[in-house]
Amino acid sequence: MERDGQLMPNRKGMLLLATKLDFVAGRVAGHRDGFGFLIRDDRGPDIFLSPREMQKVLHGDRVLVRVTGNDHRGKPEGTIVEVTERKTNRLVGRLVSERGILLVVPENQRIKHDILVSHKDVGKAIPGQVVTVEIVEQPSRHTQPIGKVVEVLGELDDPGMEIEIAVRKFDVPYEFSQEVIEQAEALPDEVTYKDLKGRVDLRDVPFVTIDGEDARDFDDAVYCEPASSVRGGFRLLVAIADVSHYVAPGSAVDLSAIERGTSVYFPRRVIPMLPEKLSNGLCSLNPHVDRLVLVCDMVIGPKGAVKAYQFYNAVIHSSARLTYTRVWDALSDPECLDARAMGQTLADLQNLYSLYKILFEARQKRGAMEIDTVETQVLLDADGKIDKIVPRRRNDAHRLIEECMLAANTCAADFLERSKHPALYRVHEGPTVEKLQNLRAFLKSVSLTLDGGDEPESKHYAELLKKVQGRPDQDLLQSMILRSMQQAIYTPHNSGHFGLSYDAYAHFTSPIRRYPDLMVHRSIKALLGGKRYVPLPMDERELEEINPAGKISQAEETARWDQAGAWFSSTERRADEASRDVMSWLKCFFMKEKVGDTFPGHVSGVTSFGLFVTLDALFVEGLVHVSELGNEYFQYNESLHELRGERSGIRYRLTDALNVQISRVDLDARRIEFRLVQGVKFDSLFKEPAGKAASGGGQSPKRKPRTGRNNEAQMEGDVKAAGLEPPVTPPASKTAKRGVNKKKAATASRAKIAAEKKRKEELAKAKRVAQAKPAAGAKMRSSTTRKRSS
């Protein structure tokens, strides 16, 4: 408790509760601008930490904080009383030399400290290289952190450097220990005879795997046939790799998998959760070899309801490794060469496709949300850099497998819930009150409503999504609906999956790459064997003190499941952050050569400090800072997701079309900056006042253009084209000579300004007359005719 900041010794050495001393324990989250926040353990509101306080700590450190007041926004502000645990002992950065002093500038923008390195501790590194530095002296209010170089990664633009930086930057475990490798290598290369004991032999069933072209590990295989017990129904078998047979709880391989939590996917490289001997070999459901599996055997009725299911251990022999493209080509054209080569497998695929149609129709009736978004695929060159970015096309083969996996996952959750066995559920809760209010306010502005009152259900969201299909602002509305959702997490406390409209949902189908799936497997297998599965503690210090033979209390068991849910939710976020960081780096490198070029794009995000714009052709996002929008103040409306000019009234909203110029690319910050390119034309201001100004104007459709932007030469040409004479320009007054009466000169100046103003008014009036004049041969309805028609 003292280690975690719950207890605090006083001057006499007595331990006191930290809460009684008005101290708040938590984790420091740094910001790239130098300040930070305390993420409280009690889940209270975050406490602001000034840049002065952040000098004592690094991002991720655990501290005790005393609340000292409120900042200018009314949010709590605090002072760091004590650092209870240092979390950052190593970091990656670039070695630089400033006036003979060697520093390592961290790649993590949340850490604003430069690490001092002495010349004797620099090793073979030279300034400009990317290195890993070990901190030997932590920072304090008056001193910088001191470290020594322990690894030289190379130059910043070396192939694959972005991945080497990301895995160290986000503390992703990327190397297996020697013990883990030896333990994995000691496993057999194939299924042995003793492994078959107690398993159902399904080697004669023609299972197939359907994955992407670049997939290397195959978690799942499927088979479908018409059900004999239910008319119009199907029997679906989903076989999942039995990783739990080879990975024993508490083994070196298991502890390594817990630390990783999930596999991390980068372009052209994967950091696997399990050693390659297991992930791509013994556990992967490769074709034409025996593999151990845990099967979910389901009977599904003609309306998509699961009539019966059971789980059992089995052995299979996959008959084919198929890809989404091949399957969809065969289903689309059964007479093509690829389809004919499949033989009987094509008939099994057609059974799967018929079942998919049933499940998809049931999904729509259930009210699950369907959001049609554009996914992108990065194509790399020989050096591992982006060659181009293209949209990824989803077809019904993707959706077919997705529905099969959803059916198996729901059966797993239902089995665990009915058996009252603790497990990790995949929980997705509905929108918070604040997000719901913002969404409703936005929908009101576009004449839409969300049914369901204060607690809308997923079916109400699904109905709303159907209404927006085909609208010009469909992308905008889908973005707003997505932003109102909460993030899905792992937790032992089941509260359903809002987006999929399931009462209970668990991840069961990917134990090779997700540890929560492995825990679900262990729970199901324990129930099949009449036992109970209790997870190990997530904390290494607690793990060292555990007694495997001892019994644990109900409270301790619940605490372990809670720990597991929190940990694997965090490892999932860590993997996502690392993948996004690599993609951001690659995109920045890709855009370096395009600085100065202009591209069309759409607003994909609105903040108080500017607009995030995604380029239409390149699918790359950058920032247009608010200072680039014009010489006026812009008000940010969070509920409407818009910036509005106080003087001009110009509005910028999500999905608005803009032309932007790439002005700056910052590789270190992973940031691309755009400059707005104005493209307002005379015709758009006068002939189409109901529409938006051309890219970059961002005007409201209902806002009339301001005549102050008139081009006089253009106006005069339009007036003459209409057969009228423009007003005569008054003669310019002669410049007053030196020594003349100042009063006379002032009067002449005022007269000139008045004459110029009058001329502009007459010119604008002539322009309006020209626009109102009918074309040759056109008929004008008389006032009498108008009265009759009204």
C-alpha positions in Angstrom: 0.0 0.0 0.0 2.9 2.3 0.7 4.4 1.4 -2.7 1.1 2.3 -4.5 0.8 5.6 -2.6 -2.1 4.5 -0.4 -0.1 5.0 2.8 2.3 7.7 3.6 4.9 7.8 6.5 4.9 10.9 8.7 8.0 12.4 10.5 7.7 9.9 13.3 7.7 7.0 10.8 4.0 6.2 11.4 2.0 5.1 8.3 -1.0 7.3 7.6 -3.7 7.1 4.9 -2.8 9.3 2.0 -6.5 10.3 1.7 -6.5 11.7 5.2 -3.5 13.9 4.2 -5.5 15.2 1.2 -3.1 13.6 -1.2 -4.3 12.1 -4.5 -2.5 9.1 -6.0 -2.3 8.6 -9.8 -0.3 8.5 -13.0 1.2 11.5 -14.7 0.2 12.1 -18.3 2.4 14.6 -20.1 1.4 17.0 -22.9 3.6 18.0 -25.8 3.2 21.7 -24.8 5.0 21.1 -21.4 2.2 20.8 -18.9 0.5 17.6 -17.8 -2.3 16.0 -15.9 -2.7 13.5 -13.0 -4.8 10.5 -14.1 -6.3 9.7 -10.7 -6.6 6.2 -9.3 -10.0 7.0 -7.8 -11.2 8.0 -11.4 -12.0 11.5 -10.2 -11.5 14.5 -12.5 -7.9 14.9 -13.8 -5.7 17.4 -12.0 -3.7 19.9 -14.0 0.1 20.0 -13.5 1.9 23.1 -14.6 5.1 23.0 -16.6 7.0 23.9 -13.4 5.6 20.8 -11.7 6.3 18.6 -14.7 10.0 19.4 -14.4 10.1 16.9 -11.5 8.7 13.9 -13.4 8.4 12.1 -16.7 5.4 10.9 -18.5 4.0 7.7 -16.9 5.5 8.2 -13.4 3.3 7.5 -10.4 3.0 10.4 -7.9 1.1 11.8 -4.9 -0.5 15.2 -5.6 -2.0 17.8 -3.3 -4.8 19.9 -4.9 -3.9 23.6 -4.4 -6.7 25.3 -6.3 -8.3 25.7 -9.7 -6.9 26.9 -13.0 -8.4 29.7 -15.2 -10.9 27.2 -16.6 -12.1 26.1 -13.1 -10.4 22.7 -13.3 -8.4 21.4 -10.3 -4.7 22.2 -10.2 -2.1 20.4 -8.0 1.4 20.2 -6.7 3.4 17.0 -6.8 4.2 16.0 -3.2 6.1 12.8 -3.9 7.1 10.5 -6.8 6.1 7.0 -5.6 7.3 5.1 -8.7 9.5 5.9 -11.7 8.0 4.3 -14.8 10.4 5.6 -17.5 13.9 4.1 -17.2 14.6 3.9 -20.9 13.6 5.9 -23.8 14.4 6.4 -27.5 15.5 9.6 -29.1 18.0 11.4 -31.3 21.5 12.3 -30.1 22.3 15.9 -30.7 25.3 18.1 -29.9 24.6 21.7 -28.7 27.8 23.7 -28.1 29.7 20.6 -27.2 27.0 19.3 -24.8 25.5 15.9 -25.8 21.7 15.6 -25.4 19.2 12.9 -26.3 15.9 14.5 -27.5 13.1 12.0 -26.8 10.9 10.8 -29.7 7.9 10.8 -27.3 6.5 14.3 -27.5 4.9 13.9 -24.1 8.4 14.0 -22.5 9.8 17.5 -22.7 13.1 16.8 -20.9 16.3 16.5 -22.9 18.5 13.7 -21.4 22.1 14.8 -20.7 24.8 12.3 -21.8 28.4 12.6 -21.0 31.0 11.9 -23.7 32.2 8.7 -21.9 28.7 7.3 -21.9 27.9 7.9 -25.5 29.6 4.7 -26.8 29.8 4.5 -30.6 26.9 6.8 -31.3 27.4 10.0 -33.2 25.1 13.1 -33.2 22.1 12.7 -35.5 21.6 9.0 -34.9 18.6 7.5 -33.2 19.6 5.8 -29.9 18.2 4.2 -26.8 19.2 5.9 -23.6 19.0 4.5 -20.1 18.3 7.1 -17.4 20.7 6.8 -14.5 19.5 10.0 -12.7 15.9 11.0 -12.7 14.9 14.7 -13.1 14.1 17.0 -10.2 12.9 20.6 -10.1 16.5 22.0 -10.5 18.3 19.2 -12.5 17.8 17.5 -15.9 17.7 13.8 -16.2 21.1 12.1 -16.9 21.5 9.0 -19.0 23.9 6.8 -21.0 23.5 5.4 -24.5 22.8 1.6 -24.4 21.8 1.0 -28.0 22.4 2.7 -31.4 19.5 2.2 -33.8 20.9 4.0 -36.8 19.9 7.0 -39.0 16.4 8.4 -38.9 15.6 7.6 -42.5 16.9 4.0 -42.4 14.4 1.4 -43.6 12.2 0.1 -40.8 13.5 2.8 -38.4 9.9 4.1 -37.7 9.0 0.6 -36.3 12.1 0.4 -34.2 11.2 3.8 -32.7 7.6 3.0 -32.1 8.1 -0.2 -30.2 10.5 1.5 -27.8 8.5 4.7 -27.6 5.3 2.9 -26.5 7.1 0.1 -24.5 5.9 -2.6 -26.8 7.8 -5.9 -25.9 9.4 -6.8 -29.2 12.0 -9.5 -28.3 11.3 -12.9 -26.8 13.6 -14.0 -24.0 15.9 -17.0 -24.4 13.7 -19.0 -22.0 10.6 -18.3 -24.1 12.3 -19.3 -27.3 13.7 -22.5 -25.8 10.3 -23.5 -24.3 8.6 -22.9 -27.7 11.2 -24.8 -29.6 10.8 -27.8 -27.2 7.2 -28.3 -28.5 6.7 -30.9 -31.2 6.5 -29.8 -34.9 3.2 -31.5 -35.5 0.2 -33.0 -33.6 1.1 -36.2 -31.8 -1.0 -39.3 -31.1 -1.3 -38.5 -27.4 -2.7 -35.0 -28.2 -5.8 -36.7 -29.7 -7.0 -38.2 -26.5 -10.5 -36.9 -25.6 -11.0 -35.1 -28.9 -13.6 -35.4 -31.6 -12.1 -36.4 -34.9 -13.2 -34.0 -37.6 -10.4 -34.6 -40.0 -12.9 -35.8 -42.6 -14.9 -32.5 -42.5 -13.7 -30.1 -45.3 -12.9 -27.1 -43.2 -11.5 -24.0 -45.0 -9.7 -20.9 -43.8 -10.6 -17.5 -45.4 -8.3 -14.6 -44.8 -6.5 -11.8 -46.5 -3.7 -12.4 -49.0 -1.0 -11.2 -46.6 -2.2 -13.3 -43.6 0.4 -15.6 -42.0 -1.4 -17.0 -38.9 -4.8 -18.6 -39.3 -6.9 -18.6 -36.1 -10.2 -19.9 -37.5 -11.6 -22.4 -40.0 -15.3 -22.8 -41.0 -17.6 -25.3 -42.4 -21.4 -25.1 -43.2 -24.1 -27.5 -44.3 -27.9 -27.6 -44.3 -29.2 -28.6 -40.9 -31.1 -31.9 -40.8 -32.9 -31.0 -37.6 -34.2 -27.6 -38.6 -36.0 -27.0 -41.9 -34.4 -24.1 -43.8 -31.6 -23.9 -41.2 -27.9 -24.5 -41.3 -25.3 -26.2 -39.2 -22.2 -24.0 -38.8 -18.9 -25.2 -37.3 -16.4 -22.6 -36.3 -13.0 -24.2 -35.3 -10.6 -22.0 -33.4 -6.9 -22.9 -32.8 -6.5 -24.5 -29.4 -3.6 -22.4 -28.1 -4.4 -23.3 -24.5 -3.3 -26.9 -25.1 0.3 -25.7 -25.7 0.5 -22.6 -23.5 0.2 -23.5 -19.8 -0.7 -20.8 -17.3 2.3 -19.4 -15.6 4.8 -20.8 -18.1 7.5 -18.5 -19.7 5.5 -18.4 -22.9 2.3 -17.5 -21.1 3.9 -14.7 -19.0 5.4 -13.3 -22.2 2.0 -13.3 -23.9 0.4 -11.6 -20.8 3.0 -8.8 -21.1 2.3 -8.3 -24.8 -1.5 -8.7 -24.5 -1.9 -8.6 -28.3 0.0 -8.9 -31.5 0.9 -5.5 -33.0 0.6 -5.1 -36.8 2.8 -2.7 -38.8 3.2 -2.5 -42.6 5.4 -5.4 -43.6 6.1 -6.5 -40.0 4.2 -8.0 -37.1 5.2 -8.1 -33.4 3.5 -11.4 -32.5 2.0 -12.2 -29.1 3.3 -15.8 -29.3 6.7 -17.1 -30.7 6.6 -18.0 -34.4 6.8 -21.7 -33.7 3.3 -21.4 -32.3 1.8 -18.4 -34.1 2.7 -19.5 -37.6 3.3 -23.1 -37.0 1.8 -25.5 -34.5 -1.3 -23.4 -33.6 -1.9 -21.9 -37.1 -4.6 -23.8 -39.0 -2.5 -24.3 -42.1 -4.0 -26.4 -44.9 -3.4 -30.2 -45.3 -2.0 -30.7 -41.7 -3.6 -31.9 -38.5 -4.4 -29.2 -36.0 -5.9 -29.1 -32.5 -9.0 -26.9 -32.2 -11.8 -25.8 -29.9 -15.0 -26.0 -31.9 -18.2 -24.0 -31.6 -20.9 -26.2 -33.2 -24.1 -24.3 -33.9 -27.5 -25.0 -35.4 -29.0 -21.7 -36.9 -32.6 -21.4 -37.9 -34.0 -19.9 -41.1 -34.5 -16.5 -39.3 -30.9 -16.3 -38.0 -31.6 -17.4 -34.4 -29.1 -19.9 -32.8 -31.3 -22.9 -32.0 -28.6 -24.9 -30.3 -24.8 -24.9 -29.8 -22.1 -26.8 -28.1 -18.3 -26.6 -27.5 -15.9 -29.5 -27.7 -12.2 -30.2 -28.3 -11.4 -31.6 -31.7 -8.8 -32.2 -34.3 -9.2 -31.0 -37.9 -7.4 -31.2 -41.3 -8.0 -27.9 -43.2 -8.7 -28.7 -46.9 -7.9 -25.3 -48.3 -6.4 -21.9 -47.5 -8.7 -19.3 -49.3 -8.6 -15.6 -49.6 -11.4 -13.1 -49.6 -10.8 -12.2 -53.2 -10.9 -15.8 -54.4 -14.0 -16.6 -52.5 -15.9 -13.5 -53.7 -14.9 -14.1 -57.3 -16.1 -17.7 -57.1 -19.4 -16.7 -55.4 -20.0 -13.9 -57.9 -19.3 -16.1 -61.0 -19.6 -19.8 -60.3 -18.6 -20.5 -63.9 -15.1 -18.8 -63.6 -12.0 -20.9 -63.8 -11.2 -20.3 -60.1 -14.7 -21.5 -59.1 -14.4 -24.6 -61.2 -11.1 -25.5 -59.7 -12.6 -25.5 -56.2 -14.9 -28.5 -56.9 -17.0 -29.5 -53.9 -15.5 -26.6 -51.9 -17.6 -24.2 -54.0 -20.8 -25.9 -52.8 -19.7 -25.5 -49.2 -19.0 -21.8 -49.8 -22.4 -21.3 -51.3 -23.9 -22.8 -48.1 -21.9 -20.3 -46.1 -23.1 -17.5 -48.3 -26.8 -18.6 -47.9 -26.2 -18.6 -44.1 -24.6 -15.2 -44.3 -27.7 -13.7 -45.9 -29.8 -15.1 -43.1 -27.5 -13.8 -40.4 -27.2 -10.4 -42.1 -31.0 -10.0 -42.3 -31.2 -11.0 -38.6 -28.5 -8.4 -37.8 -30.6 -5.7 -39.4 -33.8 -6.7 -37.6 -31.8 -6.9 -34.3 -30.8 -3.2 -34.8 -27.1 -3.6 -35.0 -25.4 -0.5 -36.4 -23.9 -0.6 -39.9 -21.5 2.3 -40.6 -20.1 2.4 -44.1 -16.6 3.9 -43.8 -13.7 4.0 -46.3 -10.7 1.8 -45.2 -7.3 2.5 -46.7 -4.4 0.2 -47.6 -0.8 1.3 -47.7 1.3 0.0 -50.5 5.1 0.2 -49.8 8.1 0.4 -52.0 11.3 -1.7 -51.7 12.7 0.6 -49.0 9.6 0.2 -46.8 8.3 3.7 -47.5 4.8 4.5 -48.8 4.4 4.2 -52.6 0.7 5.0 -52.6 -2.4 4.8 -50.4 -5.5 3.2 -51.9 -9.0 2.5 -50.6 -9.5 -1.1 -49.4 -12.6 -2.7 -50.8 -14.7 -4.9 -48.6 -16.9 -7.5 -50.2 -19.4 -10.1 -48.9 -16.6 -12.6 -48.3 -15.3 -10.3 -45.6 -18.8 -10.0 -44.1 -19.4 -13.7 -44.4 -16.5 -14.6 -42.1 -17.4 -11.6 -39.8 -20.9 -13.0 -39.3 -19.6 -16.5 -38.6 -17.2 -15.1 -36.0 -19.9 -13.0 -34.4 -22.1 -16.0 -34.0 -19.3 -18.0 -32.3 -18.4 -15.1 -30.0 -22.0 -14.7 -28.8 -22.3 -18.4 -28.1 -19.1 -18.3 -26.0 -20.4 -15.3 -24.0 -23.8 -17.0 -23.5 -22.2 -20.3 -22.4 -20.0 -18.5 -19.8 -22.9 -16.4 -18.5 -25.3 -19.3 -18.2 -22.6 -21.3 -16.4 -21.9 -18.3 -14.0 -18.2 -18.6 -14.7 -16.2 -15.3 -14.5 -14.7 -14.3 -17.8 -13.6 -11.2 -19.8 -16.5 -9.8 -21.9 -16.1 -7.4 -24.7 -18.3 -4.6 -23.5 -19.4 -1.6 -25.5 -21.6 0.8 -23.5 -24.0 3.4 -24.9 -23.2 7.1 -25.3 -22.6 9.2 -22.2 -25.2 11.9 -21.3 -22.8 14.7 -22.5 -22.1 13.0 -25.9 -25.8 12.3 -26.4 -26.7 15.9 -25.8 -24.1 17.1 -28.3 -25.3 14.6 -30.9 -28.9 15.6 -30.5 -28.0 19.3 -30.7 -26.1 18.6 -34.0 -28.9 16.5 -35.4 -31.4 19.3 -34.7 -29.4 21.7 -36.8 -29.8 19.3 -39.8 -33.5 18.5 -39.2 -32.9 15.0 -37.9 -33.8 13.3 -34.6 -32.6 10.3 -32.6 -35.4 8.3 -31.0 -35.1 6.6 -27.7 -35.2 9.5 -25.2 -32.5 9.6 -22.6 -31.5 6.0 -23.1 -31.5 5.2 -26.9 -30.9 1.7 -28.0 -28.7 0.5 -30.8 -31.8 0.0 -33.0 -32.5 3.7 -32.8 -29.0 4.5 -34.0 -29.5 1.9 -36.8 -32.7 3.7 -37.9 -30.9 7.0 -37.9 -28.1 5.6 -40.0 -30.7 4.4 -42.6 -32.1 7.9 -42.8 -28.7 9.5 -43.6 -27.9 7.0 -46.4 -27.6 8.9 -49.7 -27.6 12.3 -48.2 -24.9 14.8 -49.3 -23.8 15.1 -45.7 -23.8 11.3 -45.1 -20.1 11.3 -44.2 -20.6 14.1 -41.7 -23.5 12.5 -40.0 -21.7 9.1 -39.8 -18.7 10.8 -38.3 -20.9 12.5 -35.6 -22.6 9.2 -34.8 -19.3 7.4 -34.4 -17.9 10.2 -32.2 -20.9 9.8 -29.8 -19.9 6.2 -29.0 -17.8 5.0 -26.1 -14.7 2.9 -26.6 -15.1 -0.9 -26.2 -13.2 -2.5 -23.3 -12.5 -5.8 -21.7 -14.2 -6.3 -18.3 -15.6 -9.2 -16.2 -18.8 -7.1 -15.6 -21.1 -7.8 -18.6 -23.3 -5.0 -19.7 -23.7 -6.0 -23.4 -22.4 -4.7 -26.7 -24.2 -1.6 -27.7 -23.0 -1.3 -31.3 -23.7 -4.9 -32.2 -26.9 -5.0 -30.1 -25.9 -8.1 -28.1 -26.8 -8.8 -24.5 -23.5 -10.6 -24.0 -20.4 -10.7 -26.2 -16.9 -12.1 -25.7 -13.8 -12.5 -27.9 -13.3 -16.2 -28.6 -12.0 -16.4 -32.2 -8.4 -15.1 -32.1 -6.4 -16.7 -29.3 -3.2 -16.6 -31.4 -3.1 -12.8 -31.4 -5.3 -11.7 -28.4 -4.8 -12.9 -24.8 -8.4 -12.2 -23.7 -9.5 -14.8 -26.3 -7.1 -17.3 -24.7 -8.6 -16.6 -21.3 -12.1 -17.3 -22.7 -10.8 -20.6 -24.1 -9.4 -21.6 -20.7 -12.7 -20.7 -19.1 -14.7 -22.8 -21.5 -12.4 -25.8 -21.3 -12.4 -25.6 -17.6 -16.3 -25.8 -17.6 -16.1 -28.7 -20.1 -13.9 -30.6 -17.6 -16.0 -29.7 -14.6 -13.4 -27.3 -13.2 -12.9 -23.5 -12.7 -10.3 -21.3 -14.3 -8.8 -18.6 -12.1 -6.3 -16.2 -13.8 -2.9 -15.3 -12.4 -2.3 -11.8 -10.9 -1.3 -9.2 -13.5 1.3 -7.6 -11.1 4.7 -9.3 -11.2 5.3 -8.6 -7.5 2.0 -10.4 -6.6 2.9 -13.2 -9.0 6.1 -13.9 -7.1 4.2 -14.4 -3.8 1.5 -16.6 -5.2 0.9 -20.1 -3.8 -0.4 -22.3 -6.6 -1.7 -24.9 -4.2 -3.5 -22.4 -2.0 -7.1 -21.3 -2.3 -8.1 -17.8 -3.0 -11.2 -15.9 -1.8 -14.0 -14.7 -4.0 -12.9 -11.1 -3.6 -9.4 -11.9 -4.7 -10.6 -13.8 -7.8 -12.9 -10.9 -8.8 -9.9 -8.5 -8.3 -7.8 -10.6 -10.6 -10.4 -10.5 -13.4 -10.7 -6.8 -12.9 -6.9 -6.4 -13.2 -6.9 -8.5 -16.4 -9.7 -6.4 -18.0 -7.9 -3.2 -17.2 -4.5 -4.5 -18.4 -5.6 -6.0 -21.7 -7.7 -2.9 -22.5 -4.5 -0.9 -22.0 -2.3 -3.2 -24.1 -4.9 -3.0 -26.9 -4.7 0.9 -26.8 -0.9 0.6 -26.7 -0.9 -1.5 -29.8 -3.2 0.9 -31.6 -1.1 3.9 -30.6 2.1 2.2 -31.9 0.5 1.3 -35.2 -0.9 4.8 -35.6 2.5 6.3 -34.8 4.2 4.3 -37.5 1.5 5.1 -40.1 1.8 8.8 -39.2 5.6 8.7 -39.6 5.3 7.0 -43.0 2.7 9.5 -44.2 4.8 12.4 -43.1 7.8 10.9 -44.9 5.6 10.4 -47.9 4.4 14.0 -47.9 7.9 15.6 -47.5 8.4 15.8 -51.2 5.0 17.3 -51.8 5.5 20.5 -49.7 4.1 23.4 -51.7 1.6 21.3 -53.7 -2.1 21.9 -53.6 -4.7 19.2 -53.1 -8.5 19.1 -52.6 -9.7 17.7 -49.3 -12.5 17.5 -46.7 -12.7 18.6 -43.1 -12.3 15.4 -41.0 -12.1 17.1 -37.6 -12.8 20.5 -36.0 -11.1 21.8 -32.8 -10.7 25.1 -31.1 -7.2 25.5 -32.6 -8.0 24.6 -36.2 -9.3 22.1 -38.8 -8.1 18.6 -39.6 -8.3 18.0 -43.3 -8.0 14.7 -45.1 -6.8 14.9 -48.7 -9.2 13.2 -51.1 -6.7 11.6 -53.4 -4.0 10.7 -50.8 -6.1 9.9 -47.7 -3.6 11.8 -45.6 -4.7 14.1 -42.7 -3.1 17.4 -41.7 -3.9 20.5 -39.7 -5.0 23.9 -40.9 -4.3 26.1 -37.9 -6.9 28.6 -37.0 -4.5 31.5 -37.8 -4.6 30.4 -41.4 -8.4 30.8 -41.7 -8.4 34.6 -41.8 -7.7 37.8 -39.9 -10.5 37.5 -37.4 -11.5 35.5 -34.3 -13.2 32.2 -34.8 -15.6 30.7 -32.3 -15.6 27.0 -31.7 -19.0 25.2 -31.3 -18.3 21.8 -29.9 -21.9 20.4 -30.3 -22.0 21.5 -34.0 -18.4 20.7 -34.7 -17.8 24.0 -36.4 -15.6 27.1 -36.4 -17.4 30.4 -37.2 -15.8 33.7 -38.0 -17.0 36.5 -35.7 -16.8 39.2 -38.3 -17.6 37.4 -41.6 -19.8 34.6 -40.3 -17.9 32.1 -42.4 -18.4 28.6 -41.1 -16.1 25.5 -41.3 -17.7 22.2 -40.5 -17.0 18.5 -40.8 -16.8 17.2 -44.4 -16.6 20.8 -45.9 -14.6 20.7 -49.1 -11.5 22.8 -49.1 -8.4 23.3 -51.2 -5.2 23.2 -49.1 -1.5 23.6 -49.7 1.1 21.5 -47.9 3.1 24.1 -45.9 5.2 22.1 -43.5 5.9 18.5 -42.5 7.3 17.8 -39.0 8.6 14.2 -38.8 9.4 14.5 -35.1 5.9 15.6 -34.1 4.3 13.3 -36.8 2.4 16.3 -38.0 1.5 17.7 -41.4 0.5 21.3 -41.6 -1.7 22.8 -44.4 -2.4 26.3 -45.6 -5.9 27.2 -46.8 -6.0 28.1 -50.5 -8.7 30.6 -51.2 -10.7 29.9 -54.4 -13.7 32.3 -54.2 -14.9 33.3 -57.7 -17.0 36.3 -58.8 -19.7 34.0 -60.3 -20.0 32.0 -57.1 -20.6 35.2 -55.1 -23.3 36.7 -57.4 -24.9 34.0 -59.5 -25.1 31.2 -56.9 -25.7 32.9 -53.5 -27.5 29.8 -52.2 -24.5 27.5 -52.5 -21.2 27.5 -50.6 -18.3 29.5 -51.8 -15.8 27.5 -53.7 -13.2 25.5 -51.8 -11.8 27.5 -48.9 -14.8 29.9 -48.6 -16.7 27.6 -46.3 -19.8 29.9 -46.3 -23.1 28.9 -44.9 -25.6 28.0 -47.8 -28.0 30.6 -46.4 -25.5 33.4 -46.0 -25.6 36.1 -48.7 -22.3 37.2 -50.2 -20.7 40.5 -49.2 -20.5 43.0 -52.1 -17.3 44.4 -50.7 -15.4 41.7 -52.6 -16.7 43.0 -56.1 -14.3 43.1 -58.9 -15.1 46.4 -60.7 -13.6 45.4 -64.1 -15.6 42.2 -64.1 -18.8 44.0 -63.1 -18.4 46.6 -65.9 -17.9 43.8 -68.4 -21.1 42.0 -67.3 -23.0 45.3 -67.4 -21.9 46.0 -71.0 -22.7 42.4 -72.0 -26.3 43.0 -70.9 -26.6 46.0 -73.3 -26.3 48.7 -70.7 -23.8 51.5 -70.1 -21.8 51.5 -66.8 -21.8 54.7 -64.8 -19.2 57.2 -65.8 -16.1 57.4 -63.6 -15.9 61.0 -62.1 -12.7 62.8 -63.0 -9.9 62.5 -60.5 -9.1 65.6 -58.5 -5.8 67.3 -59.1 -3.3 66.8 -56.4 -3.0 69.8 -54.1 0.3 71.7 -54.2 2.4 72.5 -51.2 1.3 75.5 -49.3 -2.4 75.5 -50.3 -5.1 75.7 -47.7 -5.4 72.5 -45.7 -9.1 72.9 -45.3 -9.5 73.1 -49.1 -7.5 69.9 -49.6 -9.5 68.1 -47.0 -12.8 69.1 -48.6 -11.5 67.9 -52.0 -10.5 64.6 -50.5 -14.0 64.1 -48.9 -15.6 65.0 -52.2 -13.5 62.4 -54.0 -14.4 59.7 -51.5 -18.1 60.5 -51.8 -18.0 60.4 -55.6 -16.2 57.1 -55.6 -18.8 55.6 -53.2 -21.7 56.9 -55.3 -20.0 55.4 -58.4 -19.8 52.0 -56.8 -23.4 52.1 -55.7 -24.5 53.0 -59.2 -22.3 50.2 -60.6 -23.8 47.6 -58.2 -27.4 48.8 -59.1 -26.6 48.5 -62.9 -25.3 45.0 -62.2 -28.5 43.9 -60.4 -30.6 45.3 -63.3 -28.5 43.4 -65.8 -29.0 40.2 -63.9 -32.7 40.7 -63.7 -33.1 41.5 -67.4 -34.7 38.6 -69.3 -32.8 36.8 -72.1 -33.9 37.3 -75.7 -37.1 35.5 -76.5 -37.9 34.9 -72.8 -41.5 35.5 -71.6 -42.3 37.3 -68.4 -45.5 36.6 -66.5 -47.6 39.6 -65.8 -48.7 40.6 -62.4 -52.2 39.4 -63.3 -50.9 36.0 -64.1 -49.0 35.8 -60.9 -52.1 36.7 -58.9 -54.1 33.9 -60.6 -51.4 31.3 -59.9 -51.1 32.3 -56.3 
